[in-house]
């Protein structure tokens, strides 16, 4: 029986080639998009799930507001973890990671290689994160100072294929330090927020320990089985009063935490589940670039809607062409065929179409993977799709899609009454279908929402790219790792500045882009810091050439200068700080920096005010910031003015090789680093654009099929109208107007939906564009025009047909 169903289904597909191609190709596009986005969504949701007991691991977050300045950090203080383990039995284990020196220079033979994402960790690292240890003992690997655990790929890079445990890893250029390899662990998977390849012993951290008010460590805790982390969080208030308040009293003039809160301040700690970090954490000093759960939801919905639109095309064409199958159904029923048998026949046709489309979709998906990886920032391969865990899904998907697409047509076609069919009383009812109209409207609602959203996303990205940032990001070359030059780093800077095409150069360890160095300190308008006048502020160390090199503007006072010996006790503030202090002219006024003792502060004189500049993402407001005079020499920035930038880079690299001792030359352009801050938005914009094009294409493909069928059904009517003198455009209007009405209705539904969605998305940005009315009009007109072109193409073809021929064939 099944064989017979499939044979008849195949014959019907061959008989109606045009409609079969439209159905199969439309479904294939929908399935391709669905497969690609499914890969993305599954990968995003899988982060850190490879770890045993991942559901019991949490990271401690710190949210602090002091003097109007807020800091929401993925960091905590160094004593936090050990104290929790000591005082609270709910904590099974903790580990601290120190990543301020995450970039290390590792010697390999006579040269040095740069390794990023290096950390120092407690000896408990492998207890909290039970990675698979290939060599050595993870429990004791980091017990002693000058020990290091490395990943399998790092071991192979530096020691070849032989054993690595017991060998020496040498780091540093000017002050080399040797570490004994005590463990080799399996490479951490791509789907992990913690991508570290080299873990040094925590006992090598050069730090003044014991300060609860200094937040510089990633602290993870593993709670015991059955502990509710939300209930455990409630104990942090007692923890603050017991440990943090006493140290705060020595730092600022404060009597109680209630007094601290009444002044509008707060200090809060929370636990972030390990499995939520990648998609739900967006704190300062994240370990890396995280994803966004909102984008996962958006991509999932869009992929599902694309698939639905493709299924809707199948439903529309199947029901629209029902008149052609009506007599077949009527004769079968007269001959005794039961309705269930007819339903199975039509479902077999739908499922066969779905599997044919799915086969094409697999080919498309495999071919498009490299391009999708570039857009989504992933590393999928064909083996990712065909791994055994996905096979049940791959086999069930076309079955489910075929059943979904064929469900309504099967029941609709099998419901015909034989007498009415054989007396040809059905044709009049096929011309109009409210259900079919609703499906077409749904297709264009989805298309219009995506088109409007794409316009607004690109408008916001264009705004970010061209807004006055308060500094110049274009043609700024950043050379990293310049501290490795030692005393030659000043020579290197001066030599590069002499090159043709280089306008200026500065030590630039601090830069106004993500993943650059950050530092903050507590300041006050008075010599005694208390809860009313104290505030936290970003504290950057720069030289006298930094401001002109980055194109910043001094609006009051002056820049740092070697001519002023007292500039070491001077400070330059931004406009936001001046506003917070309430000074019309702050130049010459004093600020007082905290030293760790409430009654002892260092006095700093304000010598200038720099115009506000965006030193973090535009999702955040510009906060208070000050410059201190000094040399942050681990990076350098050079303002260049040449069209031959690559030739200049080679020239700078040549100078580097003369002054360095085997160190690799690393550089990037500041505008590239700036763009990286908005990679997620750029990806969303690109994917939204692609999906918008595809949804409109599939919807128009369905329109093309429908108008082709309707033109066939109305051949005699068109012939009669032409004989009676109807013009070409009146016939085109006759065939097109109903579909264009549906697009108009879709616009009225889509416009408010798109406005709400995009207004919600823009709320994540402190600096954002307004949503203009013309974007909605432009999207509506463009979609209406495209739909009209699709419909009119076939309408004109039908209207141009010779009426004599159409009436004779009728």
N, C-alpha and C positions, 0 to 999 in steps of 0.2 A: 504493500500500500504506500509506504513512504517513498519507494522508488518511483511509483506512478505519480505521486504528488510532485516530486522533484522534476520528473520528465516534462510534465505539463507546465510547471513553473518556468523551466528553461525555454520551452517553446514560446511561451508568452513574452519572455524577455527578448527573444530574437525577433518576434513578430513586431514588437513596438520598440524599435532600436532607439529612436530619439528620446522617448520618455525613460527608457531603461538607462541610457547614458546619463541623463539629467539626475535621475535618482541615485545611481551608483556613484557618480562623481561628487554630487552634493554630500552624500553620506560619507564618502571617503575623506573629504576635506574636514567634515565635522569630527570624524573619528581620529584623524591625524592630530588635530588640535587637542582633542580630549586626551589622547595618549601622551603627547608632549607635556601638557600641563599636569597630568597625573604623575608623571615622573618627577616634575618639579615639586609638587605638593607633597608627595610621599617622602621625597628627600628632605624637604624643609621640616616635616613633622618627625623625622627619624633622628634628629640631632641628639647626640649623647645617649641614645637608647641602647647602644652597644655595651654599655657598662653594667656590670652586675650591681644590683641594689641602687640603680640610678634614682629610683623614686624616693630614696631616703637621704639623698645628698642635696645640700642647700648652700647657697652663697650669701654671705652677710652683706647687706647694703646699708649705706649711711646717708640720711637726708638731714641736712643742716641748714638752718636759716639764722643769720646773725647780722644785725644792722641793716636789714633790707636785702641782703645778698643771699641767694639760695644756691646750695650745691647738693645735687642728688648723685651720689657716687656709687660705683660698684666696688668700692674699697672700704676697708675698716682699719682700725689700729692694730699694732702688732700684739698687744696683750689680750685682745678680744677672744681669740680662739682658745688659747691656753686657760684663760679664766673661766670660760664657759665649760670646758672639759673638767676643770677642778671643782666648780661649784654646782653644776647641774648634772644629775645622773642620767638625764634624757639624752645627753650627748655621748655617743659611742666613740667618736674620734674627730679630729680636726686636722687641717693642713693649711699652712700659709704659703702663698706664692708672692715673691718679690720680683717685679718685672721692670723696674726703672732702668736697669741695664740690659734690656732685652736684645739689643744688638751687640754681638760680640765678634771680635776678630780672632779667628782660629788659624793657627799655623798648620800648613800642609807642605812639608818639604821646605823650600826656600821662599814660599809665598804665603800670603794670608788670604783666607776666604771670609766673607761676611756671612754670619749666621743670625737670622732674625728669630723672634719668638723664643728666646732663651729665658729661663727663669731660675731663681733660687727657690728651693722648696724644703719644707720640713721632711724629716726622715719618715714621717707617716704618709707620704704622698701615695705610695702604692697600696696603703690600707684604705684610703678614701677613694682613690681611683685605681681599681684593681686591673691595671693593664697586664697584658700577657708578657711576662718577662722571659726572654729567650736565653739570656746568659746572666749568671750571677744570681743574687738573692735580693729581691725587691724590699724585703723587710729590713735589711741592714745596709742597703746600698748607699744611703745618704746619711748614715750615722756620724761619720767623721768629717772633719773639714777637708777641703781639697779633694773631694770625691765628686764624681759626676755620673749620671745615668743618661744614656743616649739612645736614640731610636735606631732601628735596624738600618734605615737608609743613611743616617749619619755615620754609623759604624762602617758601612761599606764604602762611603765616600773617603773616609780618612784612614781606614785600616784594611781595606780590601775585603776579600771573602773569608779570611781567617778569623779566629777568635779575637774579640776586642777587649774583653775584661782583663784588667791588669796592665793595659797599655796607658800611655800618657797623652792627654789632650792639652796642648799648650795654647793659652789665650793671652791677648794683649800684645801691644807693640812696644810701647815705651817702658811699661812695667810688666813684663811677661809673668804669667802665673801658671803653674802646672797642676793639672787635676788627674787623678787616677780614675780610670773607667772601672766602675764597680757593677754596672748592670747594663744590659742591652734589652730594650723592650720593642714589641711590635709597633710599627708605625701607627700613630693615632689616625683613625679614619677621617676622610674629608668632612663627614657629617658630625663634626664636633666643634663646640665653641672654643675648646682648649687645644690649640694646634701647636704644641711645643715639641721640639725635636731634641733639645738639650736641657737637662735639669741638673743644676749645680746644687751643692749642699747649702742648706740655709745657714750653716755656721760660717760661711764666707761672706755673709752680708755685713757690710760696713755701715752700721746704723746705731743710733742711740735708742736703745730699747726701753720699753716700759711706759711710753707716753700714750695715754688713752685718747688724747686730743689730736694726735697726728695720724692721718688716715692715708696710708701708703701701701697697704697689703690687700691682696685678694685672699679672703678667708672663707674656706669651705668647711662645713660640718656635716658629719653623718649621724643622723638621729637613730635611736634604737627602734626596733620594730614596734609598731603600734602607736608611736608618738604623733600627736596632731601638731603640726608645725605652727598652725595659727594660734593654738592655745599656748604653745611654748613662747611665741613672740610676745605675749602679754607680760612675760617675766622680764622683758628688757627695761621696763620702767624702774623696777627695783635694782636692776644691774646699773642703770645710769646713776641713780641716787647713791649707790654704794661705792662705785669706782670712778665715775666720770666727774661727778660734782666736786669731790675733794680736789681733784687736779684743776678743774675749772676755776675754783676759788683762788688757787695760787696764780692763775693766769690772768683772770679778770676779777674785778670787784663784784662779786655775786654772793648772795646769801642763800638762795634756794632755787630749785628748778622752776617753782611757781613764779618767782620773780622774773626769771629768765623768759618764761612763756608770756607773762603779762606785758612784757616790753615788746611783744610781737615776734619773739625768736622761738626756735625749737631745735631739738636734736632728737632724731628718731632712728631706730634700727629695725630692719626687717629681714626676713629670710626669703630668698628667691629660689624656688625649686630648680634644680639643675636642668630638668627637662623643659623648663619654660624660658631659660636664659636666652636662647638663640632668637626666639620669636617675640618674646614679651619684655625683654629688658633693653632699655635705651638710656642708660645712665652715663654720667661722665666717666672717662677712663675705662671703657669696656675693653676686654681683652683683645677683641678684634671687631670686625664689622659684622653686626648681627642682622638677622632678617626682620620681617615685620609680619605679625599674624594677620593684620588687615589685608595685606597684599595676597596672602595665601587664600583668605576668604574670597577676595575679589577675583583672583585667577580661577579658583574652583567654580565660582558662580558663572563666570564668563565661558569657561570651557563647557560647563553643563548646558548653558543656553545655546552655545554654538551647535552642540549635538542635538538639542531639541529643535533648533531651527532646521537642521538637516532632516530630522524625522518629520517635521511639519511639512516640508516639501513633499516627502513621500506620501503623507496622508492626503494632502491637497490634490496631488496629481492622481492618486488612486481613486479618490471620491469623485473628482471632476470627470474622470474618464469612465465613471461607472456605467454610463449609457452604453458604451461599447461592450460591456460585459453583461448587460442586463438580460439580453436574449439568451446568452449562454447559461446564466443562472436560472432563467425561467424554464428552458428546455430540460436542464438537469433535474429541477424539482418535479416537473411533469413526469420524468422518467423514474422518479422514486428516490432521488438523492436526498439524504437528510441534511438539515441545516448544519449540523456539527461537522459533517464531511466537507461541506463547502467552506466552513470556517477554517478547517485544517488545510484545505487546498490554498486558500488565499494567504494564510499564515506561512505556509511553506514557501510561497513566492516571495513574501516579505523577508523571511529569514535567509533565503538563498541570495536575495539582493544584498542583504546586510553582510553576509560572509564574503561575497565578491568585493564589496566596498571595503571590508576590513582587510582583505588581502592587499588591495591597492594602498590602503592607509599604512600598513606595515612597511611597504616599500617607501612611501613618502616619509614616514617617520625616521627610518634608518638613514635616508638621504639627507634629511634636514637636521639631524642631530648636531653636526659641527656648528651650524649656524645658530641653532637654538642655544648651544653651550655659550657662544659668544654673547648672546643677548642676556641670558639668565645667569651667567657667571658660574656655570656648572661644568662637570667633567664626565658627562654621561657617554657611554659607549653602546654599540649594539648589544653587547652581552648583558648590559643593564636591563634591557627590555626583555630578553629571552631567558633570564635566570629562572630556575625551577619554581621559585616562590611566586612568580607572576603568571605562570602558565594557566592555572585555573581561572584567573581573571581574564587572560587573553582569550581563552576558549568561551567563557561565559558572556563577555562583553557583546560580541556580534549577535549572540542569541537573544540577549536582553534588548538590544537596540532593534533587532528585527521584530521581536514581539511587541515592543512599544510602538514602532512605526506602523505595524500591520494590524494592531488591535482594532482600532476604530474602522478602517476600511474593510476588514474581514467581516465584522458584524454588520456594517452598513450594506455591503454588497450581498451578503447572504440573507438579508431581510426582505429582498424584493418578492412581491407577490406575482406568481406566474401569469395570472390572467391579465393584470395590468401591463406586465412586461410585453406579453405577446400581442396585446392590443395597442402597443406603442403609446401608452398614456403617461410615461415617466419623463419624457424629454423636457417638458415644461418645468418640471421640478428641479432639474439639474442645473439650470442656469444661475440659480441663486442658492446660496447655502450660508446661513448665518455662522455655522460652525467654522466653515472654511474661511470666511471673512475674518472671524476672530483670530484664527491661526495666522493669517497673513498680517493682520494688525500687530500681533505679538512679535512676529519676525521683525517688523520695522520699528517697533518700540525698542527692542533690544539693539538694533543697529543704530538708531538715533542716539540712544543713551551713550553708546560707545563713541560715536562720532563727536558728540558734544564734550564728553569727558576728555577725549584725546586733545581737542582744541584747547581746553582749559589747562590740562597738564603741561602742554608745550608752551602755553602762554606764561605759566608760572616758572618753568625752567628758563625761558627766554628772559624773564624778569630777573632771575637770579644771576644769569650770565652777564647782564648789562647794567644791573643796578650799581650805583656808585658805592663801592665797598669801603671807602675811606683809605684804601691802599691800592697799589698797582700790582695786579697779579700777572700781567702779560710781560713776556720776555724777561722773566726773572729766573735765572739758573741757580738751582740749589745743589751744592756739592756736599755730600754727606760723609760723615766719618772723618772730618778734618782734624779732630783731636789726636788721631793716630800719627799726625805729622810732628807732634811734640812742639818743640820750639820753632820748628820750620813753618808752623801754620800761619804765623804773622807774615813771614817772608812770602809764603804762597799767596796770601791775599794781596799783598802789595805788587807782586809780580803779575798776577792776573789782571789787576786794575790797570796796568800799563799797556795791556794788549789792545790793539785796534778793535773797536766794536764793544768794549766794556766801558760803561758809563760810571759805575760805582760798585762798591763791594763792602760787605759788612759781616761780622760774626753774627750768626742767626740761628742759635740753638732753639729759640722761640719763634714760631711762625704762626700767622693767622689762618691755619688750616688744621683739619683733623689729624690726629696721630703725631702732632708735634709736642714738644715739651710743654708742660704746664706746671705752675707753682702758685700757691696762694699763701697769704699771711694775714694776720689780724692787725688792724690799724685803728687809730682813734684821733679825734680832734684835741683831746686833752692828754696830759701826761699820765693820767691814771685811767686805764681801760675798764669800763663798766658795761653793764647790759644795755645802757641807753645810748652811749656814744661810740661803742665799738662796732666794727664791721669787718667782714672778710673781703679781700680784694685780690684779684690776679696780680702776680708780682713777677715781671719779666726783667731779665738782665740783658741789657743791650749796650752796644758801643755808640760812639758819636756819629757813625756813618749809617746806622740802621734805619733811622727815620727817612733820610733822603733816598736811600737805596730802595726802600719799599714804597716810596712815593706818598708817605703820610704827610699831614699838614699840621704844623705848629700854629695854633690860632691865638695863643697868648704866651708871652714870655719867650724863652729861647730853648735851643737844643743843648744836649751835653757837649762839652768842649774840653779838649786837652789843656786849653789855656787857663781853665779854672781848676785849681787844685782841690777845691772843696766840693767838687761834683760827686765825690764818693758818698757824701752825705746829702745829696740832692735827689729830687724825685720829679718825674714828669707824669702827670695824671691825664686821663681822658675826660671828655666832656661829661660823661655819666658820673664820674667821681666828683667833679666840680659841682654838678647839680645836687648830688647826694649831700655834699658838705654844706651846700647853701651859700657858697661864696660867689659874688658877682665877678670878682677878680681874685682868684686864689694864689696868684703869683706872689711869692714872699711869705706866704703863710706856712705854718709848720704842721706836719703830721707826725704821729708817734706810732712806731712799729712795736709790736709785742715781742718780748724776749723770753717769755715763759714765766715771768714774775709780774704780777699785777701792778706792783709799785715801781717796777723798773722797765722803762721803755727807751728806745733809741729815737733821737730827734732827727727828722728829715725836713728839709726845706723844699717847698714846691717852687720849681724854677720855670715850669712851662705847662701848657695844656695842649694836648694833641686832639685833633678832631676825631670824633667817634669813628671807629672802624670795626668791621665784623671779624672778630677773632675766633668765632665758632660758627656753627651752622645757622642759617636764617630761620631755623625753627625756634631759635632762642633770641630773646632781646639782648642788646648789647649791655653787658654788666660793667661794674667798676673795674678799672685796670690801671696799674701804674708801671712805669719803667724805672729801673735802678741802673746806675752806671756800672759797667763791668764788661766781661768778655765771656760769652757763652760759645766757646770755640768748637763745639762738637759738630756744628754745621756752618756753612757759609752761603751767603746769597749774593749773586752778582746781577746787576741790572745791565742787560746787553741791548745793543741797538744795531742789529745787523740782520740782513736777509740770509746770510751764510752762517746760520747758527751751528750747523753740524761741523763745518770747518773750524769754527771757533772752539767748539767742544773738544775736537781733536787736539787743538793747540793747548787748551787748558789741561787735557789729559797728559800731554807731553811734559808739561811743567810739573804735574803731579808725580810722574814717574821719576823725574830728576830728584825730587825732594823726599819721596817716600821710600820705605824699605820693604818692597814686595807687597805693599797694600794695594788691593784692587781699587780702581777709580769708579765711584758710584755717584750718579747725579740724577736729577729729575727737574722738570719745569714746574714752577709754582702753580700755574693755571691747571696743570694735570692733577696736582694734589687737591686743588680747590674742587675740580669736577668730581673727584672720587667721593667727596662728601655727599654728593647727590646721585650716586650710582643707582640706588634703589629707585629713586624717582625717574631717572633716565630709563631704567629697565621697564618700569611700569608704563611710561610714555610710549616706548617702542612696542611693547607687547600690546598695549591698548590700540595703537595705530594699526598693527597687523591684524588684530582681531576685528577692529572696526571695518577694515577693508574686506575681510573674509565674510563677516556676517552680512554685509551689504551684497557681496558677490553671491552668497548662497541664497539670500532672499530674492535677489534679482533673477537668479537661476530658476527659482520656483515661479516667479512671475512670468518668466519667459515660457515655461512649460504650460502654465495656466492659460496665458493669452493664446498660445499656439493651439491648445485644445479648443478653447472657446471660438477661435476663428474658424476652426474646422467645423464645429457644430453649427455655426451661423453662416456657412457658405451660401446657402440658398437665400437667406435674408439679405446678405450683402449684395448678391447678384440682383435681386429685385430692386433694392434701393438705388443701385447704380443705373439700372434701366429707367427708373423713375426720375433720374436727374440728381441724385445725391452726389455731393462733392467728395473729393478725397479726404479732406480734413474733417468733414462732418462724420464720415465713417470711422476715421481714426479716433475722433472724440467719443463716438458711440462705444467703441471697444475699450477705450482707455479710462473714461471718467470714473467708473466704479472702483478701479484699482487706485487711482489717484486720491479718491475720497478716503480710502483706507489708509493711505500714507499720511494724509492730513490728520485723520483721527489719531494715528500713531504719534504724530508730532505733539499733539495736545496732551497726550499721556506722558510722552518721554521727556518733554521740557521740564516740568516740575520735578520729576524723578532725578534727572541729571543735575538740576540745580541743587537739590538737597544733598546728593551724593558728593558733588564737588565742593560744596560749601563746607561739608563735614571734613573732607580731605584737606582743604586749605587751612582749617583750624589748627593743624599741626605746625603751621608756619607763623612765627611772630611777624614776619615781613612777607606779605602776600599781595597778589593782584586782586582787583575787583572783578566780578564776573559781569561782563558787559552784555547787554541785550542782543547786540548784533551777532554774537557767536551762535545763539539759538536760531536766529533768522537764517544765518549763513548755512548752518547744518541742515535746517529744514529745507531750504531752497535747493541745496546740493543733492540731498537725498531724493527730493521730489523730481528734480531734473533727471537724475539717474534712473529712477523708476519709470519716468515718462519715456526716456530713450529706449529702455528695455521693452516696454509695452508697445511703443509706437513702431519699433522696428518690424515686429510681426504684424501689427495692425496695418501698416502701410503695404506690406507684402500682400495681405489679404485683400485690401482695398484695390490694389492694382490688378488683381486677378480678372481675367476676361469673364464678364457676366454670362456670356453665351455658353462658355465651357462649364461654368459652375452650375448653371441651370440644366444643361443637358446631362451632366454627370449625376445630378440629383434625380 
